[in-house]
C-alpha cells in the first residue's frame, strides 16, 4: 500500500458503542478491547454514565431503580454533567496520549434516550454542547441494533440470574430504564436510526441478533477497512 493510500492509524481514535439496553454493546466493547491489546495497541475502556469517581456516583443516582420520580430534565442534566467530567478527566487526556478510547455509550445515547425517548428539546443547549461535547466527537460509532422485544427478553434472562450477596435492592446497571414501557425503547431505537441516517460514515449499524463471535468479527472487519490496526 502506498503512502498516499495508507490507512490512518487507530492510535488516538475515539470509538463508541451504542444501542438500546440489552443489545450486547458492553460485551462487544470488551471483546474489541482484548483484540486491540493483543495487537499491541494502548486501549482505554470506559463507559457513560461513569468512567470517573464522580461519574460513578452520578451513575448510581441515574440508574437506581427506586429513583422513579426523577424528571426527564433532571435526567438530562445529570447525563451531561457526567459527560463533561468524563471528557475532561479521562477521554481527552487519553486521546492526547495516542490511546484508543472505547466508550460504552456517549452523546448519541443522550440524543436517542433524552431527545427521542423522552421528547426533550436540546436546541437550547446548543452553545454548551458545541463547546463541551461536540468538540470531541467519536471517530467511529458501532450501533448494535436489536429489536426491542429481543432486547427485553435478554434483560429478563439477565435479571433472573443469581443475585450477588450484599448487592443493592435493584438489579442490573440499567434497572431504572428496564422498567420503561416498550414504546419508550422503540422511540429510542428509532432515535438511533435517525442518528445513523444523518451520519452514515460515522455510525455503523451492526445487526445484534447474532452470536457475539459473529458480531465481533463484523466489527473487526469494519475497523480494519478504515484504520491500520497494527
ZITACOR-V535288 format. One record per pair of residues at least 12 apart in sequence whose C-alpha atoms are under 10 Angstrom apart, sorted by the first residue. I is the first residue (numbers start at 1). J is the second residue. D is the distance in whole Angstrom. If there is no record, write none. Layout:
BEGIN
i=[I:I]
j=[J:J]
d=[D:D]
END
This chain:
BEGIN
i=[6:6:6:7:7:7:7:7:7:8:8:8:8:9:9:9:9:9:9:10:10:10:10:10:10:10:10:10:10:10:10:10:10:10:11:11:11:11:11:11:11:11:11:11:11:11:11:11:12:12:12:12:12:12:12:12:12:12:12:12:12:13:13:13:13:13:13:13:13:13:13:13:13:13:14:14:14:14:14:14:14:14:14:14:14:14:14:14:14:14:15:15:15:15:15:15:15:15:15:15:15:15:15:15:15:15:15:16:16:16:16:16:16:16:16:16:16:16:16:16:16:16:16:16:16:16:17:17:17:17:17:17:17:17:17:17:17:17:17:17:17:17:17:18:18:18:18:18:18:18:18:18:18:18:18:18:18:18:18:18:18:19:19:19:19:19:19:19:19:19:19:19:19:19:19:19:19:19:19:19:19:20:20:20:20:20:20:20:20:20:20:20:20:20:20:20:20:20:21:21:21:21:21:21:21:21:21:21:21:21:21:21:22:22:22:22:22:22:22:22:22:22:22:22:22:22:22:23:23:23:23:23:23:23:23:23:23:23:23:23:23:24:24:24:24:24:24:24:24:24:24:25:25:25:25:25:25:25:25:25:25:26:26:26:26:26:27:27:27:28:28:28:28:28:28:28:28:28:29:29:29:29:29:29:29:29:29:30:30:30:30:30:31:31:31:31:31:32:32:32:32:32:32:32:33:33:33:33:35:35:35:36:36:36:36:37:38:39:39:40:40:41:41:41:41:41:42:42:42:42:42:42:43:43:43:43:43:43:43:44:44:44:44:44:44:44:44:44:45:45:45:45:45:45:46:46:46:46:46:46:46:46:47:47:47:47:47:47:47:48:48:48:48:48:48:48:48:48:48:48:49:49:49:49:49:49:49:49:49:49:49:49:50:50:50:50:50:50:51:51:51:51:51:51:51:51:51:51:52:52:52:52:52:52:52:53:53:54:54:54:54:55:55:55:55:55:55:55:55:56:57:58:58:58:58:59:59:59:59:59:60:60:61:61:61:62:62:62:62:62:62:62:62:62:62:63:63:63:63:63:63:63:63:63:63:64:64:64:64:64:64:64:64:64:64:65:65:65:65:65:65:65:65:65:65:65:65:66:66:66:66:67:68:68:68:71:72:72:72:72:72:72:72:73:73:73:73:75:75:75:76:76:76:76:76:76:76:76:79:79:79:79:79:80:80:80:80:80:80:80:83:83:83:83:84:84:84:85:87:87:87:88:91:91:92:95:101:102:102:102:103:103:104:105:105:105:106:106:106:106:107:107:107:107:107:108:108:108:108:108:108:108:108:108:109:109:109:109:110:110:110:111:111:111:111:111:112:112:112:112:112:112:112:112:112:112:113:113:113:113:113:113:113:113:113:114:114:115:115:115:116:116:116:116:116:116:116:116:116:116:117:117:117:117:117:117:117:117:117:118:118:118:119:119:137:138:138:139:139:139:140:140:140:140:140:140:140:141:141:141:141:141:141:141:141:142:142:142:142:142:142:142:142:142:143:143:143:143:143:143:143:143:143:143:143:144:144:144:144:144:144:144:144:144:145:145:145:145:145:145:145:145:145:146:146:146:146:146:146:147:147:147:147:147:147:148:148:148:148:148:148:148:148:149:149:149:150:150:151:151:151:152:152:152:155:155:155:155:156:158:158:159:159:159:159:192:193:204:204:205:206:206:206]
j=[226:227:228:224:225:226:227:228:229:226:227:228:229:98:226:227:228:229:230:36:41:42:98:99:100:101:139:223:224:226:227:228:229:230:41:42:43:95:96:97:98:99:100:101:227:228:229:230:42:43:92:93:94:95:96:97:98:99:100:101:139:43:94:95:96:98:99:100:101:102:138:139:140:227:44:91:92:94:95:99:100:101:102:103:136:137:138:139:140:141:29:45:100:101:102:103:104:105:106:137:138:139:140:141:142:202:223:29:46:47:101:102:103:104:105:106:107:108:137:138:139:140:141:142:143:203:29:47:102:103:104:105:106:108:109:138:140:141:142:143:144:203:204:103:104:105:106:107:108:109:112:141:142:143:144:145:192:203:204:205:206:104:105:108:109:112:113:142:143:144:145:146:151:188:189:191:192:193:205:206:208:109:112:113:143:144:145:146:147:148:151:152:177:185:186:188:189:192:146:148:151:152:154:155:173:174:175:177:178:185:188:189:144:146:147:148:150:151:152:153:154:155:156:158:174:178:208:143:144:145:146:147:148:150:151:152:154:155:207:208:209:144:145:146:151:154:208:209:211:212:215:103:104:105:142:143:144:145:208:212:215:46:47:103:104:105:104:212:216:104:142:144:212:213:215:216:217:219:45:46:47:102:103:104:142:216:219:45:46:102:104:216:212:213:216:217:220:45:102:216:217:219:220:223:45:100:101:102:216:220:229:100:220:229:230:100:230:229:230:229:230:98:99:100:229:230:94:97:98:99:100:101:94:95:98:99:100:101:102:90:91:94:95:99:100:101:102:103:91:100:101:102:103:104:86:90:91:101:102:103:104:105:83:86:102:103:104:105:106:79:80:82:83:86:103:104:105:106:107:109:62:63:78:79:80:81:82:83:86:104:105:106:79:82:83:85:86:104:82:83:85:86:87:89:90:91:103:104:82:83:85:86:87:89:90:85:86:81:82:85:86:78:79:81:82:83:84:85:86:82:82:78:79:81:82:78:79:82:173:174:173:174:75:78:176:74:75:76:78:79:173:174:175:176:177:75:170:171:172:173:174:175:176:177:178:168:169:170:171:172:173:174:175:176:177:168:169:170:171:172:173:174:175:176:177:178:179:169:170:175:176:176:176:177:179:118:113:114:115:117:118:119:120:114:118:120:121:110:114:118:110:111:113:114:115:118:120:122:106:107:109:110:114:106:107:110:128:129:132:133:106:107:132:133:129:132:133:132:132:133:136:132:103:136:136:136:138:138:140:141:138:141:142:141:142:143:133:137:138:141:129:133:134:137:138:137:138:141:143:191:192:195:196:203:188:191:192:195:122:188:191:188:191:192:194:195:185:187:188:189:190:191:192:193:194:195:177:184:185:187:188:189:190:191:192:188:191:187:188:191:184:185:186:187:188:189:190:191:192:194:183:184:185:186:187:188:189:190:191:184:187:188:184:187:202:202:203:201:202:203:201:202:203:204:222:223:226:196:199:200:201:202:203:204:205:196:202:203:204:205:206:219:222:223:189:192:193:195:196:203:204:205:206:207:208:192:204:205:206:207:208:209:215:219:189:192:193:204:205:206:207:208:209:189:206:207:208:209:210:185:186:189:207:208:209:182:183:184:185:186:187:188:189:182:185:186:208:209:185:208:209:178:182:185:172:174:175:178:178:171:172:171:172:175:178:205:205:219:222:219:218:219:222]
d=[10:9:8:9:8:6:5:5:9:7:5:6:9:10:9:6:5:7:8:10:8:10:9:9:7:10:10:9:9:9:6:6:6:8:7:8:9:8:10:9:5:6:5:9:9:9:8:10:9:9:10:10:8:5:7:7:4:5:5:7:10:10:10:7:10:8:7:5:6:9:8:6:8:10:10:8:9:10:7:9:6:5:6:8:9:8:5:5:7:9:9:10:8:6:5:6:9:10:10:9:6:6:5:6:8:10:10:8:10:9:8:6:5:6:6:7:9:9:10:6:8:7:5:6:8:9:7:9:8:6:5:5:8:9:9:10:9:6:5:6:7:10:10:9:7:5:8:9:7:7:10:7:6:5:6:8:8:9:10:10:10:9:8:9:8:9:10:8:5:5:6:8:10:9:7:10:7:10:10:10:9:9:9:9:9:8:8:7:9:8:8:10:10:7:9:7:6:9:9:9:7:8:9:8:10:7:10:8:8:8:10:10:10:8:10:9:8:5:7:8:6:6:9:9:9:9:10:9:6:7:6:9:9:8:6:9:8:9:10:6:8:7:9:9:9:9:7:9:10:8:10:10:7:9:8:8:6:9:9:10:10:10:9:9:6:9:10:8:9:9:9:9:7:9:8:6:10:8:8:9:10:7:8:7:9:9:10:8:10:9:9:10:9:9:7:10:10:10:9:7:9:8:7:10:7:9:9:7:10:9:10:9:10:7:9:10:10:7:6:9:7:9:8:7:8:7:10:9:8:5:6:9:9:10:9:5:5:6:7:9:9:7:9:7:6:5:6:8:10:9:6:5:6:8:9:9:8:7:6:5:6:9:10:9:8:5:4:6:8:8:10:7:7:8:7:6:5:6:9:9:8:9:9:7:9:9:6:7:9:9:8:8:9:7:8:9:7:10:9:9:9:6:9:9:7:9:9:10:8:10:8:6:10:7:7:10:9:10:7:8:9:9:9:8:5:8:10:7:7:8:9:7:8:8:7:9:8:8:9:10:8:10:9:9:10:9:7:10:7:8:10:9:10:8:9:10:9:10:9:6:6:6:5:7:9:9:9:7:9:9:8:8:6:6:9:10:8:6:8:9:9:8:5:4:8:9:8:9:8:9:7:7:7:10:9:10:10:7:10:10:7:9:8:9:9:8:10:10:8:10:7:10:9:6:9:9:9:9:10:9:10:7:10:10:8:8:10:9:9:9:8:8:9:8:10:6:7:10:8:8:8:9:9:9:8:10:9:10:10:10:9:9:10:9:10:10:10:9:8:9:10:8:9:9:9:10:10:9:10:9:7:7:10:10:9:9:8:10:10:10:10:9:7:8:10:8:9:8:5:7:8:5:6:9:9:8:10:8:8:8:5:9:10:8:9:8:10:10:9:8:9:10:10:6:6:9:8:5:9:9:9:5:7:8:5:5:9:9:7:8:9:9:10:9:10:8:9:9:6:9:8:5:6:8:10:9:10:9:10:10:9:6:5:6:9:10:8:6:5:6:7:8:9:10:10:8:9:10:8:7:6:5:6:8:9:10:8:6:5:6:5:9:9:10:8:8:9:10:6:6:5:5:8:8:9:7:5:6:10:9:8:8:10:9:8:7:9:10:6:6:10:10:8:8:9:9:10:8:10:9:9:8:8:9:9:9:9:8:9:9:8:6:7:9:10:9:9:9:8:10:8:8:10]
END
